[in-house]
């Protein structure tokens, strides 16, 4: 059920800064007391099987954060409890939202250090995949790494960059960057190549595929390349971009001069500068860490090309 004191606190923050944010109408209560026993059991099924897959594949910072935030299989976490811990670490919080959070509202939330999360959990017949992000994707997948200062700072910078992308009409490119990093990124760690993207951390099949299956390319992360590389959303990816560290991701975000890059995306000046890449292919200048066989992708490449959405 709704907790009035927390809603007042939430809106108090909004009123204290003297403006009504663009996302205010999207915020809802998590409604933790309304979860049924069956929904908590669904969380447990998802949690147990995913942790088993992630233990040898997810980056240590992500796995450690589960403990820091008190996540466990027993029940769906209560946002109020998660936020007490998260706020004290990096100043971020998870906020329940309803409906689609479009670009501007999403950017504005990130600038206010709020990460949107669906409050519903998928049905039992949707354990492996559902299109609309639920609490298992948003909370389980996205929130743990917001305990990491460099990752949290990157998310803030990403949100700040939204206004410039809107001005240049390049939000599509910024969305691609989000896709190839925060959703489907890999990272080099002391214990080897690991997952950090939320889309991978919350996917039973793709968390295994991206590392174990030789199909997909692994490319060294390059901000410009990611922004040019198109995306389809309904199948495993043909390419993953690998960052050196969250610190390096943050540094690239703050040290890049986006304005000339955005001008080039629009094809101003030399036409080839506006080149867009399909996610299946390798190009001159790519730093290839693993050339994938594309065996998983090739039989359905034509279909996936027709489903390019970003
Ligand atoms: Fe996501």
Boltz pocket constraint, residues with backbone or C-beta under 6 A from the ligand:
constraints:
  - pocket:
      binder: B
      contacts: [[A, 133], [A, 137], [A, 138], [A, 142], [A, 183], [A, 198], [A, 199]]
      max_distance: 6.0
